[in-house]
Amino acid sequence: MKIGLAGACTVLEIGRLALRAGVRALMMSVLLLLGAPVVPGAEPILSAAQQEGRALAADLRQQRPAQSMTNSGILRLRDARGHRRDLPVLVTTLTGDEGWRIIYQIRDGTNGVLETFVVRLTGTNGPEYEVAERGTGASGTDPLKAVAAGASAVPVAGSDFWRCDLGLEFLHWPEQKVAKQEMSNGRLCWALDSFNPGTNGYASVRSWIDAEFHALLRAEAYDTQRRKVKEFSTGNFKQITAKDGREMWFLKDIHIRDEFKNTRTDLIYDLPGD
């Protein structure tokens, strides 16, 4: 059984990862107690929670869509007064040998393409972004342009989703830590703390990862003063039979709320059988 954001996520044995991380941490502690020298400039010794966090984040980064696909849907924006605006969106996932791309084409009703946003992922390097906004091009938008480093904390098509949100950028930050195991959305989860080494966007993110299926269920983003900036959550999943007969689970909806502005955006997919 597989679950994922852009497609299906691989079911993982997180307990085995935690055990290996714990053994490594124990061996390092023994070496220190025996008086093993500490080499200046060497990689700092990580706690068991930090090693587990790095392993978990790395494993989540490696989850890739099972196949290329295209889904239509709605980007639903709600402002602080409760006024709603629906923007049609076409989400295309393209897989390849070197990684995968997720292309979001957001339309402004019948007025053409409002924005095209592309996330490029490899599973190892951090996400790369391209964007084309409404302009004078033949397709109604300007040509795609690479997003400069440090410019990922920018709304996509005026929504509450920042570019870095759709790229799950926090999973690529170097400092990760498994804080605890607890229930979330009725599921047993690992609470993963991610810390931003830079100044762009959020200072930290706590995410809840389903311990059985290794799926991201919820996340909270904080600023440098530990104030909650945004809350992200997944909605419903739907089981669909693929062309090759495999039973796969697809995400039906994603929600993000801006705590400061009191606004909310929902990304709702049209799935077969709806």
Beta strands, then each sheet from edge to edge (+ up, - down):
strand 1: 69-78
strand 2: 84-96
strand 3: 99-107
strand 4: 113-121
strand 5: 128-133
strand 6: 145-146
strand 7: 175-184
strand 8: 187-195
strand 9: 204-210
strand 10: 216-222
strand 11: 228-234
strand 12: 237-241
strand 13: 247-251
strand 14: 253-258
strand 15: 263-269
sheet 1: 6+ 5- 4+ 3- 2+ 1- 15+ 14- 11+ 10- 9+ 8- 7+
sheet 2: 12+ 13-
end
